[in-house]
Amino acid sequence: MPELLMGNEAIARGALEAGIRVATAYPGTPASEIMVTLMRFGPEAGVYTEWSVNEKVAVEIAAGAAYAGARAMASMKQMGLNVAADAIMSLAYIGVKGGLVLVVADDPGPHSSQTEQDTRLFARFAKLPVLDPSCPREAYEMTKYAFDLSETLGLPVIVRPTTRTCHACQDVALGTIPPRPPVPGFEKDPRWVIMPSLSARQHVWLNQQQLRAGEEFANSPFNEVYYNGPAGVITSGLSYYYVTEAGERLGVKLSLLKIGTPYPLPEKLVIDFLKQVERVLIVEEQEPVVEDQVIRLAWRHRLPVEIDGKHNGFLPREGEFNPDIVTGALAKFLAIQPAGTHGRPGTPPLPVRPPLLCAGCPHRGSFYAFKQAARDRKVIFTGDIGCYTLGAAPPLEAMDTCLCMGAGLGLAQGLARVQPDTRLVAFVGDSTFFHAGLPSLVNAVHQQTPIVVVVLDNETTAMTGHQPHPGLATDTHHKKIDISQVGRACGVETILTADPLNLEETLTVANQALAAPGPVLVILSHPCPQVAKPAGRYQVDQIACISCHTCIKELGCPALRPDGNGVQIAATCTGCGLCSQVCPVAAIEEVL
């Protein structure tokens, strides 16, 4: 009986049926639900699962299991691949014994990322095979196949779903979850020690494996061919469904090559297809990974076929595709006029909603207090990745930079070296502190760079779905790592703490931190309102209210809204009390 599964759930199920023993991850949208699903069903099947401190560590743990012959998987979003790149590049040369699958979810759009980078390009750079699922059902099948392919080639294999594939739902016919096979065990061998002489030899082997992977892919069931005339389309991943829908809209039938194995390209299959068509349109989201390989093949084999795609402007290299974009490109390719609009008539545009921190978010108090403390000082606020990035938005406007995980600390140190008259404050979340903030904190202490590091500790990894991190002890199997003790062990001499929902206390700490010499560590701790029980509610005394709207202008809380000349507090109020603390006439009171 098929089950309706989200794409990420389908990937997790495929891994369980493939016999994995170890699964690791760091939370990141759109990949987070893979580990959430594995943690729900994996322990019963004998699978060790963990949210690792960052993606590099996750890959290294999974690789260690694969060295012993166990099947293992590490999952992350495309930005996490950058963190793990050092380990993965060397791992390609070393190879693996048990099947090792790296699931890297790309985010065309982007919906929740800093970049639209294309993992297929990284796969080509690292010389690792990559599979490109077009739907949850195929993601499930590809995940199972990826473990077999990894063991056949002795290489890690990348499975690269995109946001729509990760979060779409589809009926999937499931197999059984088998008992975990025994682990052969690690065998001591010089092959596991990556010395330069070994790397030189292994590079030859790695290049040979590219050819072998191409041969494997030539007969892959994930590549499909349909011949129907001299005009053809080559497509990959989710774009396959956009192409088929566009063909139906336009009422045309085309020769079609669907490629689920974009690198290395199944060359014979592509060459045979190109010989059967006169013109081809290549449809793939993000970078022209397939297109570049097809152009090279056509040139090398002197095939007189016209190739259209991203390089000549038929399709964009930026943003996420949809049926309308692909229909337009296909109509242009075929020199026909698309018939009317295909959107739902009368559908109004979605309202524009400015990004805001949740009602009751403790970060609001943190930003407000430091902004108040900085009013008479020259201060730059460097920020980081997380829901607290919204501190850059009005009315808080207390974040001047945001680059990547942990970069706020490094940027602050660089700015401090060239602007010694400016106080640098680096905001970092509790999860991000452990993920990528520690090396920069060590560097600041060692170099005695006078920055203020503010850890916004809301006791969760809020932005990606409230996953745990080393600063929490969710059960008896995990030990909490105390951030203040870590700071002290790193050599920080001035460590200050406060509850950010107590504005007076937090403002005092902010002033102390800005006035203190040397590196300062400030820890502002209060649970995220999405995981903590609401403290209560507040209401406005309409008689006492002078309609100054200070609470709305200063805090930007979504629970506060103008009501005529006054202010109303919506039912979304969680009782944080910040509004009552900024009201100049004490017109906001707690509901008892």
C-alpha positions as CSV (number, residue, x, y, z in Angstrom):
1,M,0.0,0.0,0.0
2,P,1.6,3.3,-1.1
3,E,2.2,6.0,1.6
4,L,2.0,9.7,1.1
5,L,5.5,11.0,1.9
6,M,7.2,14.4,1.8
7,G,10.3,14.3,-0.4
8,N,12.6,14.5,2.7
9,E,10.6,11.7,4.4
10,A,11.0,9.6,1.2
11,I,14.8,10.1,1.3
12,A,14.9,9.0,4.9
13,R,12.8,5.9,4.2
14,G,15.0,5.0,1.3
15,A,18.1,5.2,3.5
16,L,16.4,3.0,6.1
17,E,15.6,0.4,3.5
18,A,19.1,0.5,2.2
19,G,20.4,-0.6,5.6
20,I,22.2,2.5,7.0
21,R,23.8,2.2,10.4
22,V,24.8,5.8,11.0
23,A,23.0,9.1,10.0
24,T,24.3,12.6,10.8
25,A,23.1,16.1,9.8
26,Y,23.1,19.8,10.7
27,P,19.7,21.5,10.4
28,G,19.2,23.6,7.3
29,T,16.1,24.3,5.2
30,P,15.2,22.6,2.9
31,A,16.9,19.4,4.2
32,S,15.9,19.4,7.9
33,E,13.1,16.8,7.8
34,I,15.4,14.1,6.6
35,M,17.0,13.8,10.0
36,V,13.7,14.5,11.8
37,T,12.3,11.4,10.1
38,L,15.3,9.3,10.7
39,M,15.3,10.2,14.4
40,R,11.7,9.1,14.6
41,F,12.1,5.7,12.9
42,G,15.8,5.0,12.9
43,P,16.4,3.9,16.5
44,E,13.9,1.0,16.3
45,A,15.8,-0.2,13.2
46,G,19.2,0.0,14.9
47,V,20.3,3.3,13.3
48,Y,22.5,5.8,15.2
49,T,21.3,9.3,14.5
50,E,22.6,12.7,15.6
51,W,22.4,16.4,14.9
52,S,26.1,17.2,14.6
53,V,27.7,20.4,15.6
54,N,28.3,21.4,12.0
55,E,28.3,19.8,8.5
56,K,32.0,19.0,8.4
57,V,31.8,17.0,11.6
58,A,28.6,15.3,10.3
59,V,30.4,14.1,7.1
60,E,33.5,13.0,9.1
61,I,31.4,10.9,11.5
62,A,29.5,9.3,8.6
63,A,32.8,8.7,6.8
64,G,34.3,7.0,9.8
65,A,31.3,4.6,9.8
66,A,31.8,4.0,6.1
67,Y,35.5,3.2,6.7
68,A,34.4,0.3,8.8
69,G,32.1,-1.0,6.1
70,A,28.8,0.4,7.4
71,R,26.4,2.3,5.3
72,A,26.1,5.9,6.4
73,M,24.5,9.1,5.3
74,A,25.1,12.8,6.1
75,S,22.4,15.4,5.1
76,M,22.6,19.2,4.8
77,K,21.5,22.2,2.7
78,Q,23.7,23.6,0.0
79,M,25.3,26.2,2.3
80,G,26.4,23.4,4.6
81,L,28.3,21.8,1.7
82,N,30.7,24.7,1.9
83,V,31.4,23.9,5.5
84,A,31.9,20.2,4.7
85,A,33.9,20.8,1.6
86,D,37.4,20.2,3.1
87,A,36.5,16.8,4.3
88,I,34.6,15.8,1.1
89,M,37.3,16.8,-1.3
90,S,39.9,14.6,0.4
91,L,37.3,11.9,0.9
92,A,36.9,11.6,-2.9
93,Y,40.6,10.7,-3.1
94,I,40.5,8.3,-0.2
95,G,37.3,6.6,-1.1
96,V,35.0,4.5,1.2
97,K,34.4,0.9,2.1
98,G,30.7,1.0,3.1
99,G,28.2,3.0,1.1
100,L,28.3,6.7,1.9
101,V,25.6,9.0,0.7
102,L,25.7,12.8,1.0
103,V,22.2,14.4,0.7
104,V,22.6,18.0,-0.2
105,A,19.4,20.0,-0.7
106,D,19.7,22.9,-3.1
107,D,17.4,26.0,-2.7
108,P,16.7,27.7,-6.1
109,G,14.9,30.9,-5.5
110,P,16.4,31.2,-3.0
111,H,13.7,30.7,-0.4
112,S,15.8,30.5,2.8
113,S,19.4,30.7,1.8
114,Q,22.1,33.3,1.1
115,T,23.0,31.8,-2.3
116,E,21.5,29.7,-5.1
117,Q,24.6,27.7,-5.6
118,D,24.3,24.5,-7.6
119,T,25.6,21.3,-5.9
120,R,26.0,19.6,-9.3
121,L,28.9,22.0,-10.0
122,F,30.5,20.9,-6.7
123,A,30.1,17.3,-7.6
124,R,31.9,17.9,-10.9
125,F,34.6,19.8,-9.0
126,A,35.0,17.0,-6.4
127,K,34.6,14.3,-9.2
128,L,31.8,12.6,-7.3
129,P,28.7,11.2,-8.9
130,V,25.5,13.1,-8.3
131,L,21.8,12.0,-8.6
132,D,19.1,14.6,-9.3
133,P,15.6,13.4,-8.2
134,S,12.6,15.0,-9.9
135,C,10.0,14.0,-7.3
136,P,9.7,12.3,-3.9
137,R,9.1,8.9,-5.4
138,E,12.3,9.2,-7.4
139,A,14.2,10.6,-4.4
140,Y,13.3,7.4,-2.5
141,E,14.5,5.1,-5.3
142,M,17.6,7.2,-5.9
143,T,18.6,7.1,-2.3
144,K,18.5,3.3,-2.2
145,Y,20.4,3.1,-5.5
146,A,23.0,5.7,-4.3
147,F,24.3,3.3,-1.5
148,D,24.8,0.5,-4.1
149,L,26.5,2.8,-6.4
150,S,28.8,4.1,-3.6
151,E,29.9,0.6,-2.8
152,T,30.4,-0.3,-6.5
153,L,32.6,2.7,-7.1
154,G,34.2,3.0,-3.7
155,L,33.2,6.7,-3.7
156,P,30.7,8.9,-1.7
157,V,27.7,9.6,-3.9
158,I,25.7,12.9,-3.7
159,V,21.9,13.0,-3.9
160,R,20.8,16.5,-4.7
161,P,17.1,17.3,-4.2
162,T,15.8,20.8,-4.6
163,T,13.3,22.7,-2.4
164,R,10.2,21.6,-4.3
165,T,11.3,18.0,-4.3
166,C,12.1,18.1,-0.6
167,H,8.8,19.5,0.4
168,A,6.4,18.1,-2.2
169,C,4.3,15.1,-1.2
170,Q,3.6,12.0,-3.3
171,D,2.4,8.4,-2.9
172,V,5.4,6.1,-2.6
173,A,5.3,2.3,-2.8
174,L,7.5,1.3,0.1
175,G,9.6,-1.8,0.6
176,T,10.5,-3.4,3.9
177,I,13.1,-2.1,6.4
178,P,15.5,-5.0,6.7
179,P,17.6,-5.9,9.8
180,R,20.9,-4.0,10.0
181,P,23.6,-6.1,8.4
182,P,26.8,-6.8,10.4
183,V,29.6,-4.3,10.1
184,P,32.7,-5.8,8.6
185,G,34.9,-3.6,10.7
186,F,37.8,-1.2,10.1
187,E,41.0,-2.8,8.6
188,K,44.2,-1.0,9.2
189,D,45.7,0.0,5.8
190,P,48.0,2.8,4.5
191,R,45.1,3.7,2.1
192,W,43.3,5.5,4.9
193,V,46.2,8.0,5.4
194,I,46.1,10.7,2.8
195,M,49.8,11.5,2.2
196,P,50.8,13.4,-0.9
197,S,52.2,10.4,-2.6
198,L,49.0,8.5,-2.0
199,S,47.0,11.4,-3.3
200,A,48.9,11.5,-6.6
201,R,48.1,7.8,-7.1
202,Q,44.5,8.1,-6.0
203,H,43.9,11.0,-8.4
204,V,44.5,8.6,-11.3
205,W,42.0,6.1,-9.7
206,L,39.5,8.9,-9.1
207,N,39.6,9.9,-12.8
208,Q,39.1,6.3,-13.8
209,Q,36.1,6.1,-11.6
210,Q,34.5,9.0,-13.5
211,L,34.5,6.8,-16.6
212,R,33.1,3.9,-14.6
213,A,30.4,6.0,-13.1
214,G,29.4,7.2,-16.6
215,E,29.1,3.6,-17.7
216,E,26.9,2.8,-14.7
217,F,24.7,5.7,-15.5
218,A,24.3,4.7,-19.2
219,N,21.8,2.0,-18.1
220,S,20.4,3.8,-15.1
221,P,16.6,3.6,-14.8
222,F,16.6,7.2,-13.8
223,N,17.4,8.3,-17.4
224,E,14.4,8.0,-19.8
225,V,14.2,8.6,-23.6
226,Y,11.2,9.3,-25.7
227,Y,11.5,10.0,-29.5
228,N,8.9,12.0,-31.2
229,G,10.2,14.2,-34.0
230,P,13.3,16.3,-34.8
231,A,12.8,18.8,-32.0
232,G,13.9,17.6,-28.6
233,V,14.3,18.6,-25.0
234,I,16.9,17.4,-22.5
235,T,15.9,18.0,-18.9
236,S,17.0,17.1,-15.4
237,G,15.5,17.0,-11.9
238,L,12.2,18.8,-11.1
239,S,12.3,20.6,-14.5
240,Y,11.2,17.4,-16.1
241,Y,7.7,18.0,-14.8
242,Y,7.7,21.6,-15.9
243,V,8.6,20.4,-19.4
244,T,5.8,17.8,-19.6
245,E,3.3,20.3,-18.3
246,A,4.5,22.9,-20.8
247,G,4.1,20.4,-23.6
248,E,0.6,19.7,-22.6
249,R,-0.2,23.4,-22.4
250,L,1.1,24.0,-25.9
251,G,-0.4,20.9,-27.3
252,V,3.0,19.6,-28.7
253,K,4.9,16.3,-28.5
254,L,8.6,16.3,-28.5
255,S,11.5,14.0,-28.3
256,L,12.5,14.0,-24.6
257,L,15.6,12.9,-22.7
258,K,15.2,12.9,-18.9
259,I,18.5,12.8,-17.1
260,G,18.5,11.8,-13.4
261,T,22.3,11.4,-13.4
262,P,23.6,14.8,-14.4
263,Y,27.3,14.1,-13.5
264,P,29.0,12.3,-14.9
265,L,26.7,12.5,-17.9
266,P,25.7,9.2,-19.5
267,E,27.5,10.0,-22.7
268,K,26.4,7.3,-25.0
269,L,22.7,7.9,-24.2
270,V,23.1,11.6,-24.9
271,I,25.0,11.1,-28.1
272,D,22.4,8.7,-29.4
273,F,19.7,11.2,-28.6
274,L,21.5,14.1,-30.3
275,K,21.8,11.9,-33.4
276,Q,18.0,11.6,-33.6
277,V,17.1,15.3,-33.3
278,E,18.0,18.5,-35.2
279,R,17.4,20.9,-32.4
280,V,17.5,20.5,-28.6
281,L,16.4,22.7,-25.7
282,I,18.1,22.0,-22.4
283,V,15.9,22.7,-19.4
284,E,17.6,22.6,-16.0
285,E,17.3,24.9,-12.9
286,Q,20.3,26.9,-11.7
287,E,23.6,26.4,-13.6
288,P,24.1,24.9,-17.1
289,V,25.7,21.8,-15.8
290,V,24.0,19.4,-18.2
291,E,24.1,22.0,-21.0
292,D,27.8,22.4,-20.8
293,Q,28.4,18.7,-21.0
294,V,26.0,18.3,-23.9
295,I,27.7,21.1,-25.9
296,R,31.1,19.5,-25.3
297,L,29.8,16.1,-26.5
298,A,28.2,17.6,-29.6
299,W,31.4,19.4,-30.5
300,R,33.6,16.5,-29.8
301,H,31.5,14.1,-32.0
302,R,30.8,16.8,-34.7
303,L,27.1,16.5,-34.4
304,P,25.1,19.1,-36.4
305,V,22.5,19.8,-33.8
306,E,21.4,23.2,-32.6
307,I,21.5,23.6,-28.8
308,D,19.5,26.2,-27.0
309,G,19.3,26.8,-23.2
310,K,20.9,29.1,-20.7
311,H,23.9,30.2,-22.8
312,N,21.8,31.9,-25.5
313,G,19.1,33.3,-23.2
314,F,16.2,30.8,-23.6
315,L,16.2,30.2,-19.9
316,P,17.6,32.1,-16.9
317,R,20.5,31.0,-14.7
318,E,18.9,32.6,-11.7
319,G,15.8,31.9,-9.7
320,E,13.4,29.0,-9.5
321,F,11.6,27.6,-12.6
322,N,7.9,27.2,-12.8
323,P,5.5,25.9,-15.6
324,D,5.0,29.5,-16.9
325,I,8.8,30.1,-17.4
326,V,9.3,26.8,-19.1
327,T,6.2,27.1,-21.3
328,G,7.5,30.5,-22.5
329,A,10.9,29.0,-23.3
330,L,9.5,26.0,-25.1
331,A,7.1,28.3,-27.1
332,K,10.1,30.4,-28.1
333,F,12.1,27.3,-29.0
334,L,9.3,26.0,-31.2
335,A,8.5,29.5,-32.6
336,I,4.8,29.2,-31.6
337,Q,2.6,31.5,-29.6
338,P,1.4,30.3,-26.2
339,A,-2.3,30.5,-25.8
340,G,-3.3,33.0,-23.1
341,T,-2.4,32.9,-19.4
342,H,-2.3,29.6,-17.5
343,G,-2.7,31.1,-14.1
344,R,-5.9,30.9,-12.1
345,P,-8.2,33.8,-13.3
346,G,-8.9,36.4,-10.7
347,T,-6.2,35.2,-8.2
348,P,-4.9,38.3,-6.4
349,P,-1.2,38.7,-5.8
350,L,0.0,37.6,-2.4
351,P,0.2,40.5,0.1
352,V,3.7,41.7,0.9
353,R,4.5,41.0,4.5
354,P,7.7,42.5,6.0
355,P,9.9,40.0,7.8
356,L,9.4,40.2,11.6
357,L,10.6,38.4,14.7
358,C,7.8,36.4,16.3
359,A,5.7,37.9,19.1
360,G,7.5,37.3,22.3
361,C,10.9,36.7,20.7
362,P,13.7,37.4,23.2
363,H,16.0,38.6,20.4
364,R,13.8,41.7,20.2
365,G,14.8,42.7,23.7
366,S,18.5,42.0,22.9
367,F,18.6,44.2,19.9
368,Y,16.5,46.9,21.5
369,A,18.8,47.2,24.5
370,F,22.1,47.2,22.5
371,K,20.7,49.8,20.1
372,Q,19.7,52.0,23.1
373,A,23.2,51.5,24.6
374,A,24.8,52.5,21.3
375,R,23.0,55.7,20.8
376,D,25.8,57.9,22.1
377,R,28.6,55.7,20.7
378,K,30.0,54.8,17.3
379,V,29.0,51.2,17.0
380,I,28.8,48.7,14.1
381,F,26.6,45.6,14.7
382,T,27.8,42.5,12.8
383,G,25.3,39.6,12.5
384,D,24.8,36.0,11.5
385,I,22.5,33.4,10.0
386,G,19.3,32.6,11.9
387,C,15.9,34.0,12.6
388,Y,17.8,36.8,14.4
389,T,19.0,38.0,11.0
390,L,15.6,39.8,11.1
391,G,17.2,42.2,13.6
392,A,18.4,44.0,10.5
393,A,14.8,44.9,9.6
394,P,13.0,48.0,10.7
395,P,12.3,49.1,13.4
396,L,15.1,47.4,15.2
397,E,17.8,47.9,12.6
398,A,20.5,46.5,14.9
399,M,22.4,44.3,12.4
400,D,24.7,45.9,9.8
401,T,26.2,42.8,8.2
402,C,25.3,39.2,7.6
403,L,27.5,36.9,5.5
404,C,27.5,33.3,6.6
405,M,27.5,31.0,9.6
406,G,29.8,32.4,12.3
407,A,31.1,35.2,10.0
408,G,29.8,38.0,12.3
409,L,32.7,37.4,14.7
410,G,35.3,37.4,12.0
411,L,33.9,40.5,10.2
412,A,33.9,42.3,13.6
413,Q,37.5,41.5,14.1
414,G,38.5,42.8,10.6
415,L,36.5,46.0,11.1
416,A,38.0,46.6,14.5
417,R,41.5,46.5,12.9
418,V,40.7,49.3,10.5
419,Q,38.2,51.3,12.6
420,P,39.8,51.5,16.1
421,D,37.5,54.3,17.0
422,T,34.4,52.1,16.5
423,R,33.0,49.6,18.9
424,L,32.2,46.3,17.2
425,V,29.3,44.1,18.4
426,A,28.9,40.6,16.9
427,F,25.5,38.9,17.4
428,V,25.5,35.1,17.1
429,G,22.9,32.5,17.9
430,D,23.5,29.7,20.4
431,S,23.5,27.0,17.8
432,T,25.7,29.0,15.4
433,F,28.1,29.7,18.3
434,F,28.9,26.0,18.5
435,H,28.7,25.5,14.7
436,A,31.1,28.1,13.6
437,G,31.6,30.8,16.2
438,L,34.2,29.1,18.4
439,P,37.2,29.4,16.2
440,S,36.6,33.1,15.7
441,L,36.1,33.6,19.5
442,V,39.5,31.8,20.1
443,N,41.1,34.1,17.5
444,A,39.7,37.2,19.1
445,V,41.0,36.3,22.5
446,H,44.4,35.2,21.2
447,Q,44.8,38.4,19.2
448,Q,43.1,40.5,22.0
449,T,40.7,42.1,19.5
450,P,38.4,44.4,21.4
451,I,35.0,43.1,20.1
452,V,31.8,42.3,22.0
453,V,30.4,38.9,21.2
454,V,26.7,38.6,22.0
455,V,25.3,35.1,22.1
456,L,21.5,35.1,21.6
457,D,20.6,32.0,23.5
458,N,17.0,31.0,22.9
459,E,17.7,27.4,23.8
460,T,17.0,26.0,20.3
461,T,17.8,26.1,16.7
462,A,14.7,28.1,15.9
463,M,14.9,29.0,12.3
464,T,15.1,25.4,10.9
465,G,12.6,23.7,13.2
466,H,13.8,23.7,16.8
467,Q,16.5,21.1,16.6
468,P,18.9,20.6,19.5
469,H,22.5,21.7,19.8
470,P,25.4,21.2,22.2
471,G,24.1,24.0,24.5
472,L,21.1,21.8,25.4
473,A,20.7,18.6,27.4
474,T,17.5,17.2,25.8
475,D,17.9,13.9,27.6
476,T,20.2,11.8,29.7
477,H,22.3,10.8,26.7
478,H,23.4,14.3,26.0
479,K,25.6,16.6,28.1
480,K,24.9,20.3,28.0
481,I,27.9,22.5,27.1
482,D,27.8,25.7,29.1
483,I,28.5,28.7,26.9
484,S,29.9,30.8,29.7
485,Q,32.3,28.0,30.7
486,V,33.4,27.7,27.1
487,G,34.1,31.4,26.9
488,R,36.1,31.2,30.2
489,A,38.1,28.2,28.9
490,C,38.8,30.2,25.7
491,G,40.3,33.0,27.9
492,V,37.5,35.6,27.8
493,E,37.9,37.6,31.0
494,T,34.7,39.7,30.9
495,I,31.6,37.5,30.6
496,L,28.2,39.1,31.3
497,T,24.7,37.5,31.3
498,A,21.1,38.8,31.3
499,D,17.6,37.9,30.5
500,P,16.7,39.9,27.3
501,L,13.1,40.2,28.4
502,N,14.3,42.3,31.3
503,L,15.2,45.5,29.5
504,E,16.7,47.3,32.5
505,E,19.0,44.4,33.2
506,T,19.9,43.9,29.6
507,L,20.6,47.6,29.0
508,T,22.9,47.7,32.0
509,V,24.8,44.7,30.6
510,A,25.0,46.2,27.2
511,N,26.5,49.4,28.6
512,Q,29.0,47.5,30.6
513,A,30.0,45.4,27.6
514,L,30.5,48.5,25.3
515,A,32.6,50.2,28.0
516,A,34.8,47.1,28.9
517,P,38.2,46.7,27.3
518,G,39.3,43.6,25.3
519,P,37.1,40.8,24.0
520,V,33.8,40.6,25.9
521,L,31.3,37.8,25.9
522,V,27.6,38.6,26.6
523,I,25.1,35.8,26.9
524,L,21.5,36.8,26.7
525,S,19.3,33.8,27.5
526,H,15.6,33.3,27.3
527,P,13.7,30.4,25.6
528,C,12.1,30.8,22.2
529,P,8.4,31.4,22.6
530,Q,7.7,28.7,20.0
531,V,9.1,26.0,22.4
532,A,8.3,27.6,25.8
533,K,5.0,27.9,27.5
534,P,3.5,31.5,27.0
535,A,4.0,33.6,30.1
536,G,0.6,35.2,29.8
537,R,-0.8,38.2,28.0
538,Y,-0.8,42.0,28.1
539,Q,-3.5,44.5,27.4
540,V,-3.6,48.3,26.7
541,D,-5.4,50.6,29.1
542,Q,-7.1,52.7,26.5
543,I,-7.8,55.5,28.9
544,A,-4.1,55.8,29.9
545,C,-2.8,55.3,26.3
546,I,-1.7,58.6,24.7
547,S,-1.5,57.1,21.2
548,C,2.2,57.8,20.9
549,H,2.7,54.3,19.3
550,T,6.1,54.1,20.9
551,C,5.6,50.4,21.5
552,I,4.9,49.7,17.9
553,K,7.6,52.0,16.5
554,E,10.4,50.8,18.8
555,L,9.7,47.0,18.9
556,G,7.9,46.0,15.7
557,C,6.1,43.2,17.5
558,P,3.4,41.6,15.3
559,A,1.1,41.3,18.3
560,L,1.0,45.1,18.5
561,R,-1.2,47.0,16.0
562,P,-2.7,50.5,15.7
563,D,-6.4,50.7,16.5
564,G,-7.7,54.1,15.6
565,N,-5.7,56.5,17.7
566,G,-4.8,53.8,20.2
567,V,-3.1,50.4,20.3
568,Q,-4.5,46.9,20.4
569,I,-2.6,43.7,21.5
570,A,-3.6,40.7,19.5
571,A,-4.2,37.1,20.8
572,T,-0.7,36.2,19.5
573,C,0.8,37.9,22.5
574,T,2.9,35.5,24.5
575,G,3.3,37.8,27.6
576,C,7.0,38.8,27.1
577,G,6.2,42.2,28.6
578,L,8.7,44.2,26.4
579,C,5.9,46.6,25.3
580,S,5.0,47.4,28.9
581,Q,8.7,48.3,29.6
582,V,9.0,50.8,26.7
583,C,5.6,52.4,27.2
584,P,6.3,56.0,28.4
585,V,3.0,56.3,30.3
586,A,2.7,52.7,31.7
587,A,-0.5,52.2,29.8
588,I,0.2,48.5,29.1
589,E,-0.5,46.0,31.8
590,E,-0.4,42.3,32.3
591,V,-3.7,40.4,32.2
592,L,-4.1,38.7,35.5
